[in-house]
Structure formats: structure tokens, C-alpha cells
């Protein structure tokens, strides 16, 4: 089976709140016949579109192939949170790669946030970037770690935009009394993710890149010239960029062994109106500290957008709304009577270390994926880093590629059942509060 077509109609966005409120856009044609390019990018999400934009701005001839529509995958379905740092926090990175490289990774993540804000301002104003992401924690040990990390960021990294929250402050901020405390990062933010992808596509096309939608890549033939084959055409290019994330399938088994697709789900309630005073009175996004993270924020039309729950395998559950309503009501029992107007799922990708997987699987092949739920800014930044490397400045790509990335046990064949066992254990830990 193929994740590209397991849960979605060919060439259509999922019935999400984001799709219902997306900026109108021009639909591009399907690839037919042969096209030639310096670089062929497979996948029109944040990584692929950012790669295309930055390469086109450098004067390269770029073709982008997308199986569905631009922003069809995780880029157009996610929680919309533009977080600080990498997926692992700085203390963990310092232990893993040393302080010097941890600082370089922090700098990349800071530039990633600036890049997203620049793209919103210049190319995607409809994405409506808003500052503020809170982290709500469930126990005292997590709160202690949160405070220690904030101190390290302020003292060693010069990042003073995080304010710690005690139990009463986090309750006032979130409208929920379930949390022990938390933090508020005003250097992070949130936005409409699909509109960001659409703006990126518009910018890439204006810079000279050619985007073909409804053009599924089913085979790539390496050689002096690389041939990228679709159902009705092919691209002959000098370089190919695999920007498929959780939808990579069997296009490259070396990458697939280290990048695991998982499914995550979001609901949008009916507009809540005056009830926002008791739910989330401050217009910031929130994520909690559970291993399977819950995350939520307010939409521009006063809905609660709440994400939670994961599944592994090809099929989404039959009742997404019921799956997500359970963690939502654990935090907001006062919303038991709130109508769910939209419920959708999406496929992202994780790695064993939760750090993204940058790699050159073979000569003139480039790949970045596995952002592990922290990809809105970093996946966009990945495109800029890949473009730099193809243009001859590979320092930052080399740093990202050097990060330890063990394969999943069993490789691509057995990773899914083994991951289910592991995730079941972590879900149990969440329920037990340990």
C-alpha cells in the first residue's frame, strides 16, 4: 500500500479547517512528456518548496514534482506551531554533540524561525504569524527541567524570551487546571500552515521554478543524468532532492530505514465566541509534555484547533473526532458539549533520535526528512540548507548530516510493528504519569 493514496482522494486536500480557509491558488498542471532541469525536487511541502525557492533565486533551473497538491502532506495539516530550537533541547544536544555544535544547531533553529517570519511577511501574509508558544507540563520533574533549560538558554545562548509559569499562571494562560506549571516562549509563534505552503509555492514559481502537481514519482534512475519517472512523464536532471518526509515510500530504502511515518490527528471545534475567556484567553499556542504530545491554539474565527493521538500503519482511524476528543476533554472538560466541525489526520515522519535526517544517499541525491513533529520552521530551513549545499556551500548540510541517526530496528520492513510496541509503552507511561 502507499500512504499517498491510503487516506486521501487523489489530488484533493483533506477536509480540514486549513483546506476550508486556505488562500485561493492557481492549480498547476500534471507533468506530461520529458522535462529537463538542473535540479528535480520530489515533494511540494515546506522542504521541497523552500529548496526550489532558494535554488531558483540562485539561478538554477528547478522542477518540483508533487503527487497531489502543494502543501498536501504534513506541511498543510500540522498544528501550525513555529517552535524554538531543535526537536531535542539544548542540554540533550550538548551531551550528544558537544557545546560547539549544539550552539551551531541552535543558531540554525533561530534562523529557521526568522526565515518563516520573512516568508510570511513577503510571500504569505495570509498565514498570519502570531507570537507566543506555551509549554504546559504535568509534573514537578518536568517543571524543574523546564526551568533549568530556560536558565541555560538565557545564560549560555543569550535567549531571554522564555518566562516560567507556576501552577496558577499556567492555569490562567490555558484555562485548564490540569498542569503543574510551564513556560511561555514569546520568541516562538503560530500560523496557518497551509497558507504558508501556498505562499512558498507562489514565491518559488515567481522565482522561476516549475511546479507540477498530480505527478507521482514512482521510480528514480541514477546515472550521469538522473531520470525521475512519473506516470505520464519524466524529468532528466543533474541533482534530485527527496523532500517526501513521511510519504517517501520505497523511493529510497536507505532513507526509509531511518525515517518512520506516523499519523497524527487534529480537530477544529465550532466557533467558541465568548467561551474563549475560559479556554485560552491569551492568543498563544500551547503544547504539553506528554510523549504523544497534545497541542492546541485558537483559530482566527475563534475555534479551538486541538491535536492529539497517533497511529502507526497505513490507515487512519474511522472516527478521528472521537480519538482526539478524548485528550481534549482531559484538558478542557468544559468543552464536552462543543461541536466538532472538522477532523483530519496527516502523516509526519520521526527518527530514532528525534533529530532530522539529512543525507546524501548516493551521488547528487539529497534528502532531509524525519523532523519528528518539530518541522514547520526546520523543514523550511532545510530547503535553504540543501540549496546552499548544491550551490557549493555544504557546511551546514554537513553538520546536520553528521548527527547520529541509527536505523529503526528491523529496517523499513519491521520498523512499524516494533514502533507500535514502543509507542504503546510510552502511551502507558503518559496515562500513569511517569
Secondary structure, 3 states (H helix, E strand, C coil): CCHHHHCCCCCCCCCCHHHHCCCCCCCCCCCCEEEEEEEEEECCCHHHHHHHHHHHHCCCCEEEECCCCCCCCHHHCCCCEECCCCCCCHHHHHHHHCHHHHHHHHHHHHHHHHHHHHHHHHHCHHHCCEEEEEEEECCHHHHHHHHHHHHHHHHHCCCCCEEEECHHHHHHHHCCCCCCEEEEEEEEEECCHHHHHHHHHHHHHHHCCEEECCCCEEEEECCCCEEEEECCEEEEEEEEEECCHHHCCCCCHHHHCCCEEEEEEEEEECCCHHHHHHHCCCCCEEEECCCCCCEEEECCCCCEEEEEEEECCCCCCCCHHHHHHHHHHHHCHHHCCCCEEEEEEEEEEECCCCCCEEECCCCCEEEEECCCCCHHHHHHHHHHHHHHHHCCCCHHHHHHHHCCCCCCCCHHHHHHHHHHHHHHHHHHHHHHCC
